[in-house]
Structure formats: C-alpha cells, structure tokens
Amino acid sequence: MTAQVLFNPLTYIDRLTRGGFSPEQARASAEALETAFGETVATKSDLAEVKAELTAAIAAVKTELSAELKVQIAGVKTDIAQSKTETLRWTFVFNLALVGAIFSIIKFFH
C-alpha cells in the first residue's frame, strides 16, 4: 500500500530547529516521520481495494452458507416426513390393537 500524505519535511525541519532542535535532530525526526507515514497510512484507493476484497469474501461465504442451509433443510424435511410416516404407522397399529382389545372385552362379557 502506498500512501500520499501531505507532509513537507523542509517546513517540519524548520519548525523543529526554531523550537530548539539541532539541524541533525530535526532532519532525523523528519526522515523518521516521512518513513512512518509511508508505511502506515492507507489511501482511499487502498481502502477501496480492501472493501472490494471483503465484499467478494462475504459474497462467497453467503453462497456457501446458502448451499449448506439448503442441504440441511432438505435433510430436516426428510426426517420430518419419515417421523410422520412412523407416527402414523404406530398410531394405526395402536388403534388396531385397541379395537381388538375392545372387541375381545365385549366378546368376553357377552
């Protein structure tokens, strides 16, 4: 990332020397500050690039999650359908046994 910072090292050195810094100290400080600005400041272009990368990454994650959710939902629907079928079978067998028991009781008392 390259940064474009409005920094005038000559003005900075002049201000430091007027404030009591030696010319060597002022120059060293200006060089250090200029290097720091060059290494740590992001430009609008840098931010736009990172934003585009993040937007693409988020879209990829959304797509992946959507596909995974569709698979999971299909599995749950299948499980529900199987549970319904098993419940209906159990209910039918239970009712059949109950009717048989009722007929046996009626037959016993008649």
C-alpha positions in Angstrom: 0.0 0.0 0.0 1.4 3.4 -1.0 0.4 6.4 0.9 0.2 10.0 -0.3 0.4 12.2 2.8 0.8 16.0 2.6 4.0 16.4 4.5 6.6 19.0 3.8 9.8 17.8 5.5 11.6 21.2 5.0 8.8 23.1 6.8 8.9 20.5 9.6 12.7 20.7 9.9 12.5 24.5 10.0 9.9 24.4 12.8 11.9 21.9 14.9 15.1 24.0 14.6 13.2 27.1 15.6 11.9 25.2 18.5 15.4 24.3 19.7 16.3 21.1 17.9 19.7 20.8 16.2 19.6 20.6 12.4 20.7 16.9 12.6 17.9 16.1 15.1 15.3 17.9 13.1 16.4 16.1 9.9 16.4 12.7 11.6 12.9 13.3 13.0 11.6 14.4 9.6 13.0 11.3 7.9 11.6 9.0 10.6 8.2 10.7 10.3 8.2 10.5 6.5 9.1 6.8 6.7 6.3 6.2 9.2 3.8 8.0 7.0 4.9 5.9 4.0 4.5 2.6 5.9 1.3 3.1 7.9 -1.1 5.4 6.1 -3.7 3.9 3.8 -5.1 5.8 0.8 -8.7 5.9 -0.4 -7.6 3.6 -3.2 -6.1 1.1 -0.6 -9.4 1.2 1.3 -11.5 0.7 -1.9 -9.3 -2.4 -2.8 -9.8 -3.9 0.7 -13.5 -3.1 0.6 -13.8 -5.0 -2.8 -11.9 -8.0 -1.4 -14.1 -8.1 1.7 -17.3 -7.7 -0.4 -16.2 -10.7 -2.5 -15.3 -12.8 0.5 -18.7 -12.0 2.2 -20.5 -13.0 -1.0 -18.6 -16.3 -1.2 -19.5 -17.0 2.4 -23.1 -16.2 1.8 -23.2 -18.6 -1.2 -21.5 -21.3 0.8 -23.9 -20.9 3.7 -26.9 -20.8 1.5 -25.9 -24.1 -0.2 -25.2 -25.7 3.2 -28.6 -24.5 4.6 -30.4 -25.9 1.6 -28.8 -29.3 2.2 -29.6 -29.1 5.9 -33.2 -28.1 5.3 -33.7 -30.9 2.8 -32.4 -33.3 5.5 -34.8 -32.0 8.1 -37.7 -32.2 5.7 -36.8 -35.9 5.0 -36.5 -36.6 8.8 -39.9 -34.9 9.4 -41.6 -37.0 6.6 -40.1 -40.2 8.0 -41.2 -39.3 11.5 -44.7 -38.6 10.2 -44.9 -41.9 8.5 -43.6 -43.8 11.6 -46.1 -41.9 13.8 -49.0 -42.8 11.5 -47.9 -46.4 11.4 -47.6 -46.6 15.2 -51.0 -44.8 15.6 -52.6 -47.3 13.2 -51.2 -50.3 14.9 -52.1 -49.0 18.3 -55.7 -48.2 17.3 -55.9 -51.6 15.7 -54.7 -53.3 18.9 -57.1 -51.1 20.9 -60.1 -52.1 18.7 -59.1 -55.7 19.0 -58.9 -55.4 22.8 -62.3 -53.7 22.9 -63.9 -56.5 20.8 -62.2 -59.1 23.0 -63.7 -57.4 26.1 -67.1 -57.2 24.5 -67.0 -60.8 23.4 -65.8 -61.8 26.9 -68.8 -60.2 28.6 -71.4 -61.5 26.1 
